[in-house]
Amino acid sequence: MSPGATDTPLLDKLGVPGSGRDAMRSKIPFERFGSSREVAEAVAFLASDAAGYITGQDIAVAGGYGLGA
């Protein structure tokens, strides 16, 4: 699992100012940070029987960040 920028209290603890957040957000095609819930739901899917035939994958939960890079 490779989560992208996720809206958590860590951003506050790192001291990322509003302008820094705006700059980060502008590089994400979905134009927003992910949520902890979205990352957790992807992890839950991979741990479920529905993903029983998936192996060796790195899933980017990043709102499209990195596409075309």
TIZA-634888 format. One line per 4 residues: their letters; for each residue x negated, y, z negated of C-alpha. Coordinates in nm, 3 decimals, always signed. Example, Ala and Ser with C-alpha at 12.3 -4.5 7.8 and 13.67 -1.06 7.14 Angstrom:
// TIZA-634888
as	-1.230/-0.450/-0.780; -1.367/-0.106/-0.714
//
This chain:
// TIZA-634888
mspg	+0.000/+0.000/+0.000; -0.135/+0.340/+0.100; +0.084/+0.615/-0.038; +0.042/+0.958/+0.111
atdt	+0.093/+1.283/-0.077; +0.345/+1.199/-0.346; +0.533/+1.455/-0.554; +0.423/+1.361/-0.905
plld	+0.302/+1.550/-1.213; -0.053/+1.470/-1.098; -0.032/+1.759/-0.850; +0.026/+1.992/-1.145
klgv	-0.256/+1.835/-1.346; -0.494/+1.876/-1.052; -0.402/+2.243/-1.040; -0.285/+2.240/-0.679
pgsg	-0.130/+2.587/-0.627; +0.186/+2.648/-0.427; -0.011/+2.763/-0.122; -0.217/+2.444/-0.134
rdam	+0.098/+2.236/-0.151; +0.242/+2.424/+0.145; -0.075/+2.356/+0.346; -0.060/+1.986/+0.257
rski	+0.311/+1.965/+0.338; +0.262/+2.133/+0.678; +0.042/+1.840/+0.788; +0.311/+1.580/+0.714
pfer	+0.552/+1.519/+1.007; +0.843/+1.471/+0.762; +0.748/+1.814/+0.615; +0.783/+1.696/+0.255
fgss	+0.599/+1.496/-0.005; +0.704/+1.141/-0.070; +0.863/+1.039/-0.397; +0.746/+0.781/-0.645
reva	+1.071/+0.597/-0.577; +0.994/+0.568/-0.205; +0.654/+0.416/-0.280; +0.805/+0.181/-0.540
eava	+1.075/+0.067/-0.295; +0.810/-0.023/-0.037; +0.619/-0.221/-0.300; +0.941/-0.394/-0.408
flas	+1.013/-0.491/-0.047; +0.667/-0.644/-0.005; +0.715/-0.838/-0.328; +1.057/-0.967/-0.219
daag	+1.153/-1.280/-0.030; +1.246/-1.056/+0.265; +0.874/-0.997/+0.322; +0.781/-1.362/+0.277
yitg	+0.603/-1.389/+0.613; +0.411/-1.061/+0.587; +0.044/-1.100/+0.497; -0.266/-0.884/+0.505
qdia	-0.094/-0.557/+0.582; -0.165/-0.207/+0.458; +0.162/-0.017/+0.461; +0.131/+0.361/+0.483
vagg	+0.408/+0.534/+0.289; +0.302/+0.876/+0.409; +0.584/+1.043/+0.601; +0.396/+1.003/+0.928
yglg	+0.075/+1.169/+0.804; -0.217/+1.042/+1.009; -0.020/+0.965/+1.325; -0.222/+1.054/+1.628
a	-0.538/+1.098/+1.423
//
